[in-house]
Amino acid sequence: MQAIRVHEQGGPDVLRLDEVTPPEPGPGDVLVRVHAAGINPPDWYARSGFSTIPPDLRPPIRLPFTPGSDLSGVVTAIGAGVTRWRPGDEVLGMVRFGQIGNGGGGRTYAEFTTSPADDLVRKPSHVDHATAAGLPMAGLTAYQFLVDRIGLKPGATILVNGAAGGVGHLAVQLAQHLGARVIAVASGRHQQFLRDLGADQVVDYTTTDVTTAARDVDHVLDCVGGPNGHRFLAVVRNGGTINPVFFGEYHRDRAADLGITVDGGQVHTDHDQLETLAGLLADGHLRVALDGVYPLADAAAAHTRAERGHLQGKLVLTTTTRVPPAID
Ligand SMILES: NC(=O)c1ccc[n+]([C@@H]2O[C@H](COP(=O)([O-])OP(=O)(O)OC[C@H]3O[C@@H](n4cnc5c(N)ncnc54)[C@H](OP(=O)(O)O)[C@@H]3O)[C@@H](O)[C@H]2O)c1
């Protein structure tokens, strides 16, 4: 089968299309014919050596590795003890995210991969594989921040920074679905997109200082991070929260003085939550926007696009431009 492999960490060009032996499902695993693999920032952090992650938090890497955690595909074989799935089932999932030693993911940039049975949920039948592959990590991140961490209540006001990206555009829709008032912050070209997704107010950060556009909000979901994260202290009310999805400088002592809680965390696989998200996708409450769909062989071009930034929705690789050898 074909798989993308990283033999040495570096720029997008280190993503090589290799011919490799297909994996076999161990106990509790299934073999999945991957139709589409979603691209997430951790994939390119791992490829490039985690230079954006603080040194003490960088996971160890075993080379070569196949990147990728998100997939949509079809189960082709099941390992011992698996009762949840049968060959032919269409599934989506975030596979082995955070697993040490393999670039932190489930080797989804490949024509086949194995996955723990519980990392997968049924793909809605009328949703195409590319769209489904964009859901898992970004959707789980948005869900776990809004529901588990923030406990978002109807009527609350939440500002989503980086609102047009993978996590942000799903967070805008989920927050709106949960009954919150949503202020979306993004660059100018995303304004109509975000209104169409249900944002009540859209702020173009390239022309407007966010601290002049919003005040006394209950929560800030910051999907960007960086050295200026603390500017949101002027935007949140006493008793509110700033929830960083990425590393940033939030002046935590000053936040505490202002009665603002700063609370971030790491996404994790959750079967029930992913099933809920797939249901919302199926019934049209969530829409996964695709910024671009690339053949597996063009993974380097897709990573180049990802690193250029300003994404509107998700980037996805598809593996269906050629028919791989049958495996069962
Ligand atoms: N904590 C976790 O478990 C977890 C899980 C998933 C992702 N993450 C992290 O969360 C971050 C977002 O992930 P993602 O997949 O959503 O990334 P993404 O798809 O690349 O989206 C990032 C978005 O941020 C916008 N942006 C860039 N600079 C901005 C600024 N100064 N102000 C406002 N918006 C800005 C970009 O578009 P415009 O500039 O054109 O508006 C883009 O739409 C990444 O750093 C990722 O590593 C963390």
The ligand as a Gaussian input file, in Angstrom:
#p B3LYP/6-31G(d) Opt

LIG

0 1
 N       -5.555000      21.963000      22.914000
 C       -5.784000      21.016000      22.016000
 O       -6.025000      19.870000      22.350000
 C       -5.761000      21.392000      20.563000
 C       -6.469000      20.598000      19.653000
 C       -6.488000      20.997000      18.319000
 C       -5.778000      22.142000      17.926000
 N       -5.069000      22.840000      18.848000
 C       -4.341000      24.058000      18.484000
 O       -5.324000      25.046000      18.246000
 C       -4.867000      25.935000      17.248000
 C       -5.943000      26.048000      16.160000
 O       -6.045000      24.805000      15.504000
 P       -6.842000      24.753000      14.126000
 O       -6.811000      23.351000      13.668000
 O       -8.141000      25.416000      14.276000
 O       -5.870000      25.662000      13.204000
 P       -6.185000      26.317000      11.784000
 O       -7.196000      25.499000      11.083000
 O       -4.878000      26.559000      11.155000
 O       -6.884000      27.713000      12.126000
 C       -6.233000      28.787000      12.691000
 C       -7.088000      30.030000      12.375000
 O       -6.581000      31.141000      13.099000
 C       -6.737000      32.325000      12.305000
 N       -5.775000      33.316000      12.788000
 C       -4.452000      33.376000      12.590000
 N       -3.922000      34.435000      13.235000
 C       -4.948000      35.037000      13.878000
 C       -5.047000      36.170000      14.756000
 N       -3.967000      36.890000      15.062000
 N       -6.255000      36.492000      15.250000
 C       -7.346000      35.766000      14.948000
 N       -7.327000      34.690000      14.109000
 C       -6.131000      34.335000      13.597000
 C       -6.503000      31.858000      10.890000
 O       -7.210000      32.603000       9.871000
 P       -7.277000      34.200000       9.696000
 O       -5.968000      34.750000      10.235000
 O       -7.396000      34.405000       8.209000
 O       -8.489000      34.656000      10.470000
 C       -7.086000      30.428000      10.908000
 O       -8.414000      30.413000      10.430000
 C       -3.544000      25.385000      16.746000
 O       -2.505000      26.088000      17.373000
 C       -3.545000      23.947000      17.223000
 O       -2.256000      23.454000      17.454000
 C       -5.037000      22.485000      20.156000

